[in-house]
Amino acid sequence: MGHPSSTRTSFRRLPLEALTLSFLGLVFLSLAGLELWQGWTAHGVAVQRSEEATANLTKSLAQHAEDALSEVDIALIGLQHQLELQDERAFQRESIRALLKKYKAALEQVEGLFVFDQEGRWLATSMEYSPWKGSNADRDYFDFHRRNTNPDLHIGSALHSRTTGNWVIPVSRRLYRDDGRFAGVILATLKMDYFLDFYKDFEIDESGVIVLAIPDGTILARRPFKDEYLVGRNLEKSYVFTTSLQQSSSGIVSIKAVIDGVERLYGYQRLEKYPLVVMAALSRKALLAGWENHMWRSAYIVLALSLIMGAFGIVLLRQIRYRKRIEVDLIEARNTLERQAMSDGLTGLANRRYFDMALPQEMKRAARTGQPLGLIMIDIDYFKGYNDLYGHPAGDQCLKAVAEVIQSALPRTGDVAARYGGEEMAVLLPGCEVEGALVVAERIKKALDELNIPHGNSPYGRVTFSGGVHACRLSDSGMLGSLELVELADQALYQAKHAGRNQIATLPVTA
Ligand SMILES: Nc1nc2c(ncn2[C@@H]2O[C@H](COP(=O)(O)OP(=O)(O)OP(=O)(O)O)[C@@H](O)[C@H]2O)c(=O)[nH]1
């Protein structure tokens, strides 16, 4: 008696755990993948925005420097013209001085305006006090103009003003005599604070840098500012000066600074009209800080989601395992119940219910396969007498012993032994002709004889049985009904009883 449905169920459950794990893994991978993809895209956008911000800042710095220089240059050109018109011997000091003062008052970026003769002596100044009696011939800008006939505006290195002590940027032009010889210098000193104040207004990070320099790399102004940046510090070896500015007059490049070793995004621009370079450098770290914060935030969210999912997954897997265990228990219980419902409580053989179900199934199978189906009906002889003599419990034991004998005489798995009712048993033998069924019946009889269970109320002195054997085939049955098969086997059994019991009978073969 088999229950084929019980093994199939375990296969159905296995993939559920694997599926759950795969699903959770997939969700986790999707989240992580999405996060990476989003991070990568956002990084690209952040870099692009940083570059745009740096480029805009650089443009604005360049415009500011150019405007500041342009205004001063216009004043210097006007002065230069005025001075060159004047006779050297009739130098109108007061009128020039008044002019210098007017220019200074009009130009916020100017600290002072000066006129020097060919020896560097002060001829006029916008300052309130009388001209200094010394000479400025030692200044680099003076030396430059004395040596060079170049008429362009000259921008010199930042220096401490002799009059105010402040840091200033000297901007000068050469004065010419009629014959073109050197006549002196007009100088405007630009307040470094004018630039530093402007640079202060930009919202850049702590390690961000703004630089105003001349093309040889000399720094004129820098944010953040320290005196030492202007003394002995030169950017000539920095990548922007050695390479970038050689390739284009403006652009963006990401490099490590010479001065402090911090990696920055550099926007640089050489001014069109004046020998000046502006640079705005924003640290990469600060530029990408927003992106980085965003990434950390979403990484935490993904991590939290993954943890929640992991916890949920563990609970889910536990539930699945728990339910699986319950189902296995239920299946086992059901199988036991099924077995109990289908087996006889006393003998352990299949019961009548099972037999009634199995018989038509076997009949159908026999009809389908063309195989014969044998049936043995077994009835213990004088069993009432046995009960009367030995008692009912002993009768039960006797029934159990007979059942064991029957069961052990059936080595084929397809054979079904059932308690048909009371002391009557039935044995279904799929694939068995009458001859084969007779052999089996005789084997059972022999085994019971050998067991030799005493029976005082039987003429044979031991427990015996009578057997009726019949078999059917589709060909000869012409589709015999299951009841008819039992009936025919029963008739044979009746004959055996009638003929004196303790024997096996078959019905005579009808042509
Ligand atoms: N101990 C016990 N006896 C049972 C059981 N089922 C049926 N019987 C008895 O089996 C006996 C059957 O008696 P009968 O039908 O007269 O048949 P018999 O005495 O075997 O006589 P024959 O079959 O003609 O040889 C009855 O006394 C039933 O009570 C059972 O489960 N246990």
PDBQT file of the ligand as one rigid body, heavy atoms in Angstrom, charges set to zero:
ROOT
HETATM    1  N1  LIG A 601     -11.943 -13.062  17.250  1.00  0.00    +0.000 N 
HETATM    2  C1  LIG A 601     -12.546 -12.552  16.215  1.00  0.00    +0.000 A 
HETATM    3  N2  LIG A 601     -13.550 -13.217  15.624  1.00  0.00    +0.000 NA
HETATM    4  C2  LIG A 601     -14.146 -12.700  14.550  1.00  0.00    +0.000 A 
HETATM    5  C3  LIG A 601     -13.742 -11.481  14.051  1.00  0.00    +0.000 A 
HETATM    6  N3  LIG A 601     -14.518 -11.201  12.954  1.00  0.00    +0.000 NA
HETATM    7  C4  LIG A 601     -15.364 -12.243  12.810  1.00  0.00    +0.000 A 
HETATM    8  N4  LIG A 601     -15.164 -13.172  13.793  1.00  0.00    +0.000 N 
HETATM    9  C5  LIG A 601     -15.839 -14.356  14.009  1.00  0.00    +0.000 C 
HETATM   10  O1  LIG A 601     -15.701 -15.236  12.961  1.00  0.00    +0.000 OA
HETATM   11  C6  LIG A 601     -16.773 -16.144  13.016  1.00  0.00    +0.000 C 
HETATM   12  C7  LIG A 601     -17.260 -16.469  11.682  1.00  0.00    +0.000 C 
HETATM   13  O2  LIG A 601     -18.124 -17.562  11.807  1.00  0.00    +0.000 OA
HETATM   14  P1  LIG A 601     -18.832 -18.196  10.594  1.00  0.00    +0.000 P 
HETATM   15  O3  LIG A 601     -19.214 -17.165   9.563  1.00  0.00    +0.000 OA
HETATM   16  O4  LIG A 601     -19.949 -19.021  11.147  1.00  0.00    +0.000 OA
HETATM   17  O5  LIG A 601     -17.812 -19.162   9.914  1.00  0.00    +0.000 OA
HETATM   18  P2  LIG A 601     -16.936 -20.280  10.524  1.00  0.00    +0.000 P 
HETATM   19  O6  LIG A 601     -17.227 -20.533  11.914  1.00  0.00    +0.000 OA
HETATM   20  O7  LIG A 601     -15.491 -19.901  10.216  1.00  0.00    +0.000 OA
HETATM   21  O8  LIG A 601     -17.306 -21.473   9.651  1.00  0.00    +0.000 OA
HETATM   22  P3  LIG A 601     -16.902 -21.702   8.194  1.00  0.00    +0.000 P 
HETATM   23  O9  LIG A 601     -16.465 -20.424   7.599  1.00  0.00    +0.000 OA
HETATM   24  O10 LIG A 601     -18.079 -22.278   7.521  1.00  0.00    +0.000 OA
HETATM   25  O11 LIG A 601     -15.781 -22.675   8.264  1.00  0.00    +0.000 OA
HETATM   26  C8  LIG A 601     -17.838 -15.471  13.879  1.00  0.00    +0.000 C 
HETATM   27  O12 LIG A 601     -17.989 -16.212  15.114  1.00  0.00    +0.000 OA
HETATM   28  C9  LIG A 601     -17.315 -14.099  14.116  1.00  0.00    +0.000 C 
HETATM   29  O13 LIG A 601     -17.652 -13.639  15.434  1.00  0.00    +0.000 OA
HETATM   30  C10 LIG A 601     -12.688 -10.789  14.704  1.00  0.00    +0.000 A 
HETATM   31  O14 LIG A 601     -12.281  -9.720  14.330  1.00  0.00    +0.000 OA
HETATM   32  N5  LIG A 601     -12.148 -11.377  15.759  1.00  0.00    +0.000 N 
ENDROOT
TORSDOF 0
